[in-house]
Amino acid sequence: MFYLSVFFQYMAQYIKTKLQYRTDLLVEFFSDLMSQAVNLIFILVVFGHTDLLHGWTRDEMIFIYGFFLVPFALFGAFFNIWDFNERYIVRGELDRVLTRPVHSLFQIILERMELESLLGAVTGFIIMGYAGSRLDLDFHWYDVPIFLLFVIGGMFIYAGVFIALATISFWSDARSSIMPMMYNISNYGRYPIDIYNRVIRYILTWVLPFAFVGVYPSAYFLGKKEWYVYSFLTPVMGVAFFVLALLLWNAGIKRYRGAGN
């Protein structure tokens, strides 16, 4: 209850701060929409030259992209730690965080919260609704909890991978970072996994499991029965990678000795 109370207090203060600069907030919304529109246009351009892509139709690809946006939006809103190395290690702000009686990772997540990223989830629902209507998909009451389970699992996969990457800073405080490269790799998870060669499919499934964020959970709603097992592995992979990242974080915190002078 203490952590929940702290979370809502941080959220309230964040909203108050953002509402002081409404124009900046609108610009951020517009920027996110433009980014999502570009990715959607790319899919439409590809299917302007072909009817199928390795057995996948245009509307199925659009549905996968829409689903991908939901867990990605949650990740962007609550696990925005791409600048952890620069801000907390190089500049020494982690010292301030460690003086407080709250878990260090929890504090950093709250400090770097970006609730405006949740707009991506709204866009994702709209895109899924459009594609689902064209595909005549049937939904049942039990699909709602399954959907939530898949979305949370996908969010934890992203969080686990990027938190694990952030922990490298505890052993190497160099300014260089592989975060941007990993963001680019993660984009492959928004497309059907079987359009890639075997090595890439393996990496995106078991090493950097971004396929569990988009294509695998979407396969359940698209009726791809051959991938149902992978679909229901999504929350399992999410918990596994997040727990692993948390263990790495705790080990790194124990090793941390403070900023130099």
Salt bridges, closest charged atoms under 4 A:
GLU28 OE2 - LYS18 NZ 3.37
ASP59 OD1 - ARG58 NH2 3.31
ASP59 OD2 - ARG134 NE 3.05
GLU60 OE2 - LYS224 NZ 3.31
ASP83 OD2 - ARG112 NH2 3.06
GLU86 OE2 - ARG91 NE 3.80
GLU86 OE2 - ARG175 NH1 2.91
GLU93 OE1 - ARG87 NE 3.16
GLU93 OE1 - ARG96 NH2 2.96
GLU111 OE2 - ARG96 NH1 2.72
GLU111 OE2 - ARG100 NH1 3.39
GLU116 OE2 - LYS18 NZ 3.46
ASP143 OD2 - HIS140 ND1 3.63
ASP194 OD2 - HIS54 ND1 3.75
